[in-house]
Amino acid sequence: MEKKLKIALTCPASIPAVQFGGILFLCTDIAEQLGKKEHEVSIFTTDLDFANNTNTFNKNLPKEEKTEFFKIKRTHVIFSLKLYFINPGMYNLLKNYKPDIIHAIGIRGFQAFISALVSKFNNIPLIISDQGGLFTHPDFNKGIINKILYRLQEPMIKFIINQASKIIVANEYEKSIFKKYTNEEKLSIIFNGINYKKLLRIPFDFKTKYKIDKKFILFLGRFCKRN
């Protein structure tokens, strides 16, 4: 019989801030799948709200929200810089939760650093899932200030990697980047998946739903300049 675990997932943002993108959906998908297996799952995150930006924080969002398969536990962001959201209240919240395992999504987030601290001081196994956040983010080499900020963060990144029991990457390219920081045995490739059940839902008329009466090109992906 499979042992039921108390699992803490950490992420810079969660529902309803879907504009944050990939790692948010990865986190909620993992939480849902683990919850379906009857593990006790909670996402520890910020109070980033739904908006057409990534700097709208809302103290009025529920501190704890229960979905069908997992809970969301939010703490307030007292300071943010770029996509680095500092919510120090998460430390005690995560520590007092006393999880069997911590799984941090997005290595460059403050939430991953908090996860590593709680893991170290409370002897809790830490797993990291990274989605192109180490060096491949489009803002990484954009301007001297960004370059300086990312380099200043380097000791924290090394601490998180050293503390992790396992690091999950999406492909061989990301694995080659992490091999510069740690031994290969710590790295595992799990390719990005698709929830096929969502794709099998009844299709709709895109032009009718969005009131489009002209020809259009539908694009899905990251639209940014790359060298």
Secondary structure, 3 states (H helix, E strand, C coil): CCCCCEEEEECCCCCCCHHHCHHHHHHHHHHHHHHHCCCEEEEEEECECCCCCCCCECCCCCCEEECCCCEEEEECCCEEECCEEECCCHHHHHHHHCCCEEEEECCCCHHHHHHHHHHHHHCCCEEEECCCCCCCCCCCCCCHHHHHHHHHCHHHHHHHHHHCCEEEECCHHHHHHHCCCCCHHHEEECCCCCCHHHHCCCCCCHHHHCCCCCCCCCCCCCCCCCC
